[in-house]
Amino acid sequence: MENKLKYRLITGKDDANFCKRISELLDEGYKLYESPSCTFNGQDVIVAQAVILNECDNLDIGFKRTVKENF
């Protein structure tokens, strides 16, 4: 059995390929975690979306709090 990461941050150019990557992860049992982020690099919109495995519904609240405090 493949050992999947519980948390992943997917980044890339905001295009159909990025949407396909996220859709494939959703089909594999991941779910969106929080809102996406985006920026502009002077040429393209770059997006980031965190995903977690559905089995990680109880992601440690300390992790979530630490991430928000540090950014």
DRENTOR-75680 format. One record per residue (C-alpha): residue number from 1; x, y, z. Coordinates in Angstrom, 1 decimal, m for minus. Layout:
N
ATOM NUM X Y Z
...
//
This chain:
71
ATOM 1 0.0 0.0 0.0
ATOM 2 1.3 3.5 m0.9
ATOM 3 2.1 5.7 2.0
ATOM 4 0.4 9.0 1.2
ATOM 5 1.4 12.3 2.8
ATOM 6 m1.3 13.6 5.1
ATOM 7 m0.6 17.2 4.1
ATOM 8 0.5 18.6 0.7
ATOM 9 0.9 22.1 m0.6
ATOM 10 0.4 22.2 m4.4
ATOM 11 1.7 25.3 m6.2
ATOM 12 1.8 26.3 m9.9
ATOM 13 0.7 28.5 m12.7
ATOM 14 m3.1 29.1 m12.5
ATOM 15 m4.2 27.1 m15.5
ATOM 16 m6.1 24.0 m16.5
ATOM 17 m3.1 21.8 m15.5
ATOM 18 m3.1 23.1 m12.0
ATOM 19 m6.9 22.5 m11.7
ATOM 20 m6.4 19.0 m13.0
ATOM 21 m3.7 18.3 m10.4
ATOM 22 m6.0 19.4 m7.6
ATOM 23 m8.9 17.4 m9.0
ATOM 24 m6.8 14.3 m9.2
ATOM 25 m5.8 14.7 m5.5
ATOM 26 m9.5 15.1 m4.6
ATOM 27 m10.2 11.9 m6.4
ATOM 28 m7.4 10.2 m4.4
ATOM 29 m9.0 11.0 m1.1
ATOM 30 m7.6 14.5 m0.3
ATOM 31 m9.7 17.4 0.5
ATOM 32 m9.1 21.2 0.3
ATOM 33 m7.5 22.7 3.4
ATOM 34 m8.2 26.4 4.0
ATOM 35 m8.4 28.9 1.1
ATOM 36 m6.0 29.0 m1.8
ATOM 37 m3.4 31.7 m2.1
ATOM 38 m2.3 33.5 m5.3
ATOM 39 0.3 36.0 m6.4
ATOM 40 1.5 37.5 m9.7
ATOM 41 5.1 36.9 m10.8
ATOM 42 5.0 39.6 m13.6
ATOM 43 3.8 37.2 m16.2
ATOM 44 1.5 34.6 m14.7
ATOM 45 m0.8 34.2 m11.7
ATOM 46 0.8 31.6 m9.4
ATOM 47 m1.5 29.7 m7.0
ATOM 48 m1.1 27.5 m3.9
ATOM 49 m3.6 25.1 m2.4
ATOM 50 m3.1 23.0 0.6
ATOM 51 m4.8 19.6 0.7
ATOM 52 m5.1 17.0 3.5
ATOM 53 m6.2 13.4 3.4
ATOM 54 m9.9 13.0 4.4
ATOM 55 m8.7 10.8 7.3
ATOM 56 m6.9 13.8 8.8
ATOM 57 m10.1 15.7 9.7
ATOM 58 m8.7 16.2 13.2
ATOM 59 m5.5 17.9 12.1
ATOM 60 m3.7 19.1 15.2
ATOM 61 m5.2 22.5 16.1
ATOM 62 m1.7 23.5 17.4
ATOM 63 m0.3 23.1 13.9
ATOM 64 m3.1 25.3 12.5
ATOM 65 m2.6 27.9 15.2
ATOM 66 1.2 28.0 14.7
ATOM 67 0.9 28.4 10.9
ATOM 68 m1.5 31.3 11.3
ATOM 69 0.7 33.0 13.9
ATOM 70 3.8 32.7 11.8
ATOM 71 2.4 34.2 8.6
//
